């Protein structure tokens, strides 16, 4: 069974009194262990598609299954649970809590699920070492470089063992060198079996993925 399957996904937004179709019968399948880049220019519908994949919005028509779960049939409470447990979000601006140190940021999803801080820390240490930020754990986000902050945000998402890592322009705020390091890290994580869907407008970034699909005017096509 695919990790992610979209069938005839459509989404409309109102422009004045008229509906405007933003996504037009989008079909896409992502298997476990895939590394997929969704590439498109501004206004192409890629952000709307990302929001639907991330369970932050629902399609108006079509079916969406994530790790076997029928997302298109769910209410908001169920969607919240899927977002928290099944999807690891990696954002351009990191989304770290500035008043927490890096360790607190990383263990937070596990503590929210009811795990003690000590147990969460023990569970996270292998991931923290893998990402090479074990020497920065007591620092606040403002004291880290952009690349280190992105590594911390990736660690925070990995510790929850999500079915899917969903990355939105993950190198967009980084310099060229740090961006290449993050892409190498994604490749390593994918080699370890993690399923990654990355949203980008940059062809050089998209080329790091195993597959590229293009979205233009709300329609999807594959290289």
N, C-alpha and C positions, 0 to 999 in steps of 0.2 A: 504493500500500500504506500502511495506517495506521502511524503511529509506534508506537502501543500498541493492542493488541486483547486484551480479556479475554472469554472465552466460558465461561459456566456455572461460574464459579469458586466453589468451596466450601472452607471451612476449619473444622475441628473442634478443640476443645481439651478435654482431659480435666478433668472436675470430679469429684474422687473417682475412682470407677470408671466413671463414665458420660461418654460424649462429649457435648459441647455444641456445636451448630453455630453458629459465629460469623458466617460469610459464607454466604449462601444463593443460589446460582445467580446470581452477579453477572456482568452483561454490560456492557461499556463499550468504546467505540472513541474514540481520540484521533488526529486527523489532524495531520500536520506543520503547525506554525504555530498550533495551537489554544492557547487559554488557558482551562483548566478548573479550577473550584473544586469540591472534594469537601467537602460540608458535613454535619456530623452532631454530635449531642451526645455526651457521655461515655458509653461503653458501647455505642455504636451499631455498632462494627466498623470505624470509619474508620482507626484505628491499625493494625489487622490488615491492612486493604486497602492502606494505605500501605507496610507492610513487604513485602507481596507485590509491589506495583508496583516497589519499590526493590530487589527481589531479595535482601532480607534474610531472607525466609521463602518457603516454597513452598506452594502450594495443595495440598489433599488430592485435589481433583477439578477438572477443567476444563482449559482451555488458555490460555496467556499467550504472546503474541508481542510482543517489543519490537524495533522497527526490523528486523523480519524474523527475529529470533532466537527459536527455540522455547524459552522459559525453562522451561516445564514439563517439558522433557526433560533439563535440564542437571544436572550434578554440581556440588559446591561449588566446585571449582577454576574451572570455567567461569563460575559465578555471580560469583565474585570479579572475574574479568576484565570481565564485563558491568558490574558496579557501578563499577569503576574507569574504564571508557572510555565507557560509554553514558549514565550517569546523573550529573547534577550535584545533589548534596544541599544544601539550604539549610535549616538548623535554627533553631529559636527561640533557642537558646543559642550560636549562631555556630560552635562547635567549632573555634575558633582555638587554636593552640599558644601558651601564654602566654610561653614563654621565647624564641620566635622573634619577630623584627620582622615588620611587615606584609608587606614584600616577600618575606621568606622563607616566610611562610605562603602567599602567593599562588602562588609558583613551585613549591612543594613537589610538587604532583601531576605536574608535567612532569619534575622532577628524578627522582622515583621511577620514571618511565618510561624514564629513561636519558639525558635531555637535560642538557647542562652548565648550570650556574647562569647563565652569561653568555648563552647561547642562550635559556634559559627567560625571563630578564629581558627580553631584546629582544622576544621573542614576546608577552609579557604587557603591554607598556607601552601599547598602544592601548586595551586593555580597562581598564587602571588609570586612564588619563585619562578614558575614557568614564564611569567610575563616580566620578570626582572625588575620588580619594584619593591622587593622585600626590604631594601635599605631606605625607603622613603615613607614607611607606613605611619610614622608619627608626625609627618609634615601635613600642613593644610594644602588644599589644591592650589592656592595662589603661589605657593613656594615651589611648584613643579613646572617643568617645561610642558609645552603643548603635547609633545609625544608621550611624556610620562603620564599626563592627565588622561590621554586617550587609552593608554595601557590600563590605568586604574579603572576607567569606565568599562573596558572590556572584561577585566577581572570580575567586577561587580556583577556583570550579566552572566558570565560563565559559571559562577559558583551555584547558581540556581538550576544548573543542568537543563537549559531550555531545549525544546525540540528544534528551534530555529533562531539563528542570530540574524537580526534585521538591522542593517547598517545604512544610515542616511548621510551621504556625503562624508564618510568617516575621515577623509584626509583634507576636507575643505578648509579647515582652520590651521593647517600645519604647513611648515616650510617643506621644501622639496625633499630634503634628507629625512625628516621625521615622517613624512608621508610614505616614503619608500619603506621605511622600517615597519610602519603599521601594515602595509600591504604584504610584506614578507611574513609578518605575524599572522595575518589572516590565512595566508597560504599554509603556514604550519598548523594552524588550528583546523583547517579543512583536511589536511593530511591525517590529522588525529581523529577525523570522523565527524567534525562539526558541520552542520548544514548552514550555509550562509547565503543570504540574499542581500545584495548591495545596490543602493540607489545612487546614481551618479549622472552628471552631465559630461564628464571628462572621459574621453576615449582611452587615454593612457591609464587611467585608474580602472576602467572597465576591463581592459585587456588582462588584468591580473586574475580575473575570474575564469572559471572553466567554460562558462557559457555566457553569451551576451544576447539579451533581447532588447529590441528598440520599441519605444512607445512614441508615436507621433499622432497628434490629433485624436488621442484616445483609443488608438488601435495598436495592437501588439504584433510585432514581427520578429523572427529570430534570424540571427546570422547563419 
